[in-house]
Amino acid sequence: MIPFNKPYCSGRELKYMEEVCHSTTMSGNGQFTKKCHKFFEEKYGFKKCLLATSGTDALEMCAMLCELKPGDEVIIPSYTFVSTALAFLREGAKVVFADSGAENPNVRSENIEPLITDKTKVIAVVHYAGVACDMDAIMSLAEKHNLLVVEDAAHSVDSFYKGKPLGGIGHLGAFSFHETKNISSGEGGMLVVNDERFIRRSEIIWEKGTNRAEFYRGMVNKYGWCDMGSSFLPSEFNAAYLWAQLEQLDDIQNKRKHIWNMYYEGLKGKIDSEITIPELPEYATNNAHMFYLLCPSLDYRTKLMGYLKEKGIQTTFHYLPLHSSAYYQDKHDGRELSNCDRYGDTLVRLPLFYELTDDEINIVINAIKQFRI
Ligand SMILES: *Cc1c(COP(=O)(O)O)cnc(C)c1O
């Protein structure tokens, strides 16, 4: 069986976690946490990074920093993971779902603009599969209407829009290091603060509403309770695990891109012409987070996935549109989001992980080539 995913392990994870065992700091914000922050701040020029216990928690910190009031509206894609919506709902905001574009699952500024009202405070975008949304158009829309932009960059480590790193373009960004992402710590995430106005408060929210981070830096001589917050920081064990992966980031990315390119070259123009293969916009880089196919219908996808399963190949579909979920369908305003529904019905993801061999990739390619409904 060729599995859909297998978490990557660099081999140094246990060594670094053992170092934590023998050190004086096992809770958060120790040496490995600082190394991870520095890595991202230096490599990508992010102003401020704070590791979090998950991408969901990083999004929750973003939502808290936006200081939403009940009735405020946040525009988000419907084709995304639940956490993008949950973070803002927990702050009492109303979530307004935007449709995806026709060419890929990303939201487009044309789909966002008509949803802006005088209650709108935030636009949250998801760079699906690590492929950038058209950020120039979205940022100028935000500027025109005085809105904040939160980038859900959960898929987007080491990916760029016109040379700018994803997660570093909006006012705030959130990464995930869940085991299904390019680099992982089992569960993990990171908040990125790009607008300086939010830096001080982000550290306080991160440290249970206290100014402990400033105290550790010697900026204040005692620390206390100053604001809302929670325990968003991960332990040093998680940071040590993540560090072992970050050290291998270039190797991981090169391997994933090799797999992605093999799929692309092997499938393009060589399979049932009813299946669509992703093409990247010219402004976006490929971080090879995912390789997906778009089938002509739900029935076609069900048959293709069943056929591949019989051949020992595990594939998966992806998001169920949030606007028609059991939890939200009664709260949604009833607008049809037809592109989102289409991705919900027809998108299928192929196996893509570090240890996937060329032979296995060819097995997948050949199986899809032979498939006819
Ligand atoms: C994975 C993911 C999240 C949540 O990240 P966790 O680390 O699992 O909490 C949020 N948004 C998107 C788009 C994701 O893919």
The ligand as an SDF file (V2000), in Angstrom:
LIG
                    3D

 15 15  0  0  0  0  0  0  0  0999 V2000
   -3.7060   22.4420    9.0900 C   0  0  0  0  0  0  0  0  0  0  0  0
   -4.5030   23.6860    8.9060 C   0  0  0  0  0  0  0  0  0  0  0  0
   -4.9190   24.5100    9.9740 C   0  0  0  0  0  0  0  0  0  0  0  0
   -4.8070   24.0860   11.4130 C   0  0  0  0  0  0  0  0  0  0  0  0
   -3.5780   23.7980   11.8430 O   0  0  0  0  0  0  0  0  0  0  0  0
   -3.3930   22.8390   13.1320 P   0  0  0  0  0  0  0  0  0  0  0  0
   -1.9330   22.9410   13.3570 O   0  0  0  0  0  0  0  0  0  0  0  0
   -3.8500   21.4760   12.7450 O   0  0  0  0  0  0  0  0  0  0  0  0
   -4.1780   23.4330   14.2300 O   0  0  0  0  0  0  0  0  0  0  0  0
   -5.5440   25.7020    9.7060 C   0  0  0  0  0  0  0  0  0  0  0  0
   -5.7960   26.0970    8.4550 N   0  0  0  0  0  0  0  0  0  0  0  0
   -5.4440   25.3470    7.3990 C   0  0  0  0  0  0  0  0  0  0  0  0
   -5.7230   25.8580    6.0250 C   0  0  0  0  0  0  0  0  0  0  0  0
   -4.8080   24.1130    7.5930 C   0  0  0  0  0  0  0  0  0  0  0  0
   -4.5100   23.3410    6.5370 O   0  0  0  0  0  0  0  0  0  0  0  0
  1  2  1  0
  2  3  1  0
  2 14  2  0
  3  4  1  0
  3 10  2  0
  4  5  1  0
  5  6  1  0
  6  7  2  0
  6  8  1  0
  6  9  1  0
 10 11  1  0
 11 12  2  0
 12 13  1  0
 12 14  1  0
 14 15  1  0
M  END
$$$$
